[in-house]
Amino acid sequence: MAIVRNFTLGRYVPWGGDMSQASFVFIGYNWADAAIKMQLKTDLSSSAVATLTEADWGDEGIYRMYYPEIIHPQSREQVGGTILAPFMTEATIEGLSYSGTTDLVLYYDMHVTPVSEVKRTVAEGTLTIKTGVTQ
């Protein structure tokens, strides 16, 4: 089952990044070498207005890191886990095509394809970009 999270962000600032509130933690999974893809659309049947894939820390895309020291919240055992942290630059967010007089609501989902495994949807929801004032 996919995690459902809805985000609200400003138009004139970057979004996400390492250890931000946009990060996803997957306990018990090592996806350090997995293929990752996240697309944003204006409606569920439209073409993607932005696509994020694996990226190094600080670059636009999805930063991924396996942390072996992550503790399971119920068993209290060290099971490890992967953090996926999407990041979009201010320029990308500003470049999304809309009138700017109303908030822009985008739909997203994130796919992970671990090595030698099938692709799965791990997260989905909306991204609301506020019109913003200060540039």
HUMOJO-V817265 format. One record per residue. N is the residue number from 1. RES is the residue in three letters. SS is DSSP state (helix for helix, strand for strand, loop for the rest). PHI is phi in whole degrees, -180 to 180 (NA if undefined). NEAR is the number of other ideal C-beta (glycine too) atoms within 8 Angstrom. Layout:
N/RES/SS/PHI/NEAR
N/RES/SS/PHI/NEAR
//
This chain:
1/MET/loop/NA/2
2/ALA/loop/-79/8
3/ILE/strand/-73/8
4/VAL/strand/-107/7
5/ARG/loop/-139/7
6/ASN/loop/-111/8
7/PHE/strand/-119/10
8/THR/strand/-125/6
9/LEU/strand/-140/11
10/GLY/strand/-85/9
11/ARG/loop/-74/11
12/TYR/loop/-107/9
13/VAL/loop/-141/8
14/PRO/loop/-69/9
15/TRP/strand/-128/13
16/GLY/strand/85/10
17/GLY/loop/111/11
18/ASP/loop/-58/10
19/MET/loop/60/6
20/SER/loop/-88/9
21/GLN/loop/-69/3
22/ALA/loop/-87/10
23/SER/strand/-74/11
24/PHE/strand/-117/11
25/VAL/strand/-114/8
26/PHE/strand/-116/11
27/ILE/strand/-75/10
28/GLY/loop/88/7
29/TYR/loop/-118/8
30/ASN/loop/-109/6
31/TRP/loop/-111/13
32/ALA/loop/-61/8
33/ASP/loop/-112/5
34/ALA/loop/-76/11
35/ALA/strand/-83/9
36/ILE/strand/-132/14
37/LYS/strand/-147/9
38/MET/strand/-132/14
39/GLN/strand/-120/10
40/LEU/strand/-117/11
41/LYS/strand/-136/13
42/THR/loop/-76/8
43/ASP/loop/-151/6
44/LEU/loop/-65/5
45/SER/loop/-106/4
46/SER/loop/-85/8
47/SER/loop/-75/4
48/ALA/strand/-67/8
49/VAL/strand/-94/10
50/ALA/strand/-156/10
51/THR/strand/-132/8
52/LEU/strand/-115/13
53/THR/strand/-131/10
54/GLU/strand/-54/7
55/ALA/loop/-151/11
56/ASP/loop/-75/5
57/TRP/loop/-56/6
58/GLY/loop/92/7
59/ASP/loop/-95/8
60/GLU/loop/-65/8
61/GLY/strand/139/10
62/ILE/strand/-118/14
63/TYR/strand/-78/16
64/ARG/strand/-131/13
65/MET/strand/-150/9
66/TYR/strand/-91/10
67/TYR/strand/-118/9
68/PRO/loop/-67/6
69/GLU/loop/-86/6
70/ILE/loop/-64/11
71/ILE/strand/-99/8
72/HIS/loop/-69/11
73/PRO/loop/-67/5
74/GLN/loop/-98/4
75/SER/loop/-79/5
76/ARG/loop/64/6
77/GLU/loop/-91/6
78/GLN/strand/-78/8
79/VAL/loop/-120/10
80/GLY/loop/75/11
81/GLY/strand/179/12
82/THR/strand/-112/14
83/ILE/strand/-105/13
84/LEU/strand/-111/16
85/ALA/strand/-125/16
86/PRO/strand/-69/13
87/PHE/strand/-146/19
88/MET/strand/-123/11
89/THR/loop/-75/8
90/GLU/helix/-59/8
91/ALA/helix/-62/6
92/THR/helix/-64/10
93/ILE/helix/-64/16
94/GLU/helix/-64/8
95/GLY/helix/-78/6
96/LEU/loop/-66/11
97/SER/loop/-80/4
98/TYR/loop/-163/7
99/SER/loop/-67/4
100/GLY/loop/85/5
101/THR/loop/-96/4
102/THR/loop/-135/6
103/ASP/loop/-65/7
104/LEU/strand/-103/9
105/VAL/strand/-104/9
106/LEU/strand/-116/14
107/TYR/strand/-105/13
108/TYR/strand/-139/13
109/ASP/strand/-146/10
110/MET/strand/-124/15
111/HIS/strand/-107/12
112/VAL/strand/-125/12
113/THR/strand/-122/10
114/PRO/loop/-65/9
115/VAL/loop/-55/5
116/SER/loop/62/3
117/GLU/loop/-131/6
118/VAL/loop/-83/4
119/LYS/strand/-68/6
120/ARG/strand/-141/8
121/THR/strand/-88/8
122/VAL/strand/-110/11
123/ALA/strand/-154/14
124/GLU/strand/-160/10
125/GLY/strand/157/10
126/THR/strand/-122/9
127/LEU/strand/-127/14
128/THR/strand/-101/12
129/ILE/strand/-99/14
130/LYS/strand/-70/9
131/THR/loop/-59/9
132/GLY/loop/77/8
133/VAL/loop/-127/3
134/THR/loop/-77/4
135/GLN/loop/-101/3
//
